[in-house]
Amino acid sequence: MRLTCSLGLLILFFASCEKSNNDEIIIDEAVIKFVELNASEYTVNTSDTSLAIGKYTRFSFSEGDTVSHDNWDVAFSGTTILVNGGSLFGDNQPGRSGNAAVYIATGIMSDIKTVDVSKFIQDNTNSPAIANDYGFSDKGWCSYSGAPNHIISPIPGKILVFRTHDGKHYAKMEILNFYDTPITSQYGGYYTFNYVYQSDNN
């Protein structure tokens, strides 16, 4: 089965940043705009309805849009999220040409005002930097209900903190939903999230 997925985004930006004494990045934020984007198609593995393979939707924080070029920051397919940094770990993935990295912070989106550069990790040959564990080890962004409903739910308070592909800028993201409204596909794949992008590395 082929499904078309919609990627909904609430876009916010870092207004400024500065280095603190402990070499963390200090960030301030300002709301810019709301954008909804059409994402990718993927093939659902019907033996496990939480899984999907196929085309990844690439997104650039600086462009505020999905892109087809190699200067992407984050990419999505099903519940898997990639960064443009590190190594490929599976088939049908975009190449890693950048220096993007990520870690997951816990807290309220607006309260996370610093970037701890020592925590950044990249995709590797075994797994993505953002664990795709469905909540079983509490290391990823989502939980999976199992049978009979097979629902994917973002875990509240899981904030994804990114370094962008050029290694110079930062963003933070809170995923809010994995389904469109009203739901048109039981398999999900419709991301809605808040993000804040810091464009100037002072």
Beta strands, then each sheet from edge to edge (+ up, - down):
strand 1: 2-19
strand 2: 25-44
strand 3: 52-54
strand 4: 57-60
strand 5: 65-67
strand 6: 74-77
strand 7: 80-83
strand 8: 101-106
strand 9: 114-115
strand 10: 142-144
strand 11: 152-154
strand 12: 158-163
strand 13: 170-177
strand 14: 192-198
sheet 1: 3+ 2- 1+ 14+ 13- 12+ 8-
sheet 2: 3+ 2- 9+
sheet 3: 5+ 4- 6+ 7-
sheet 4: 10+ 11-
end
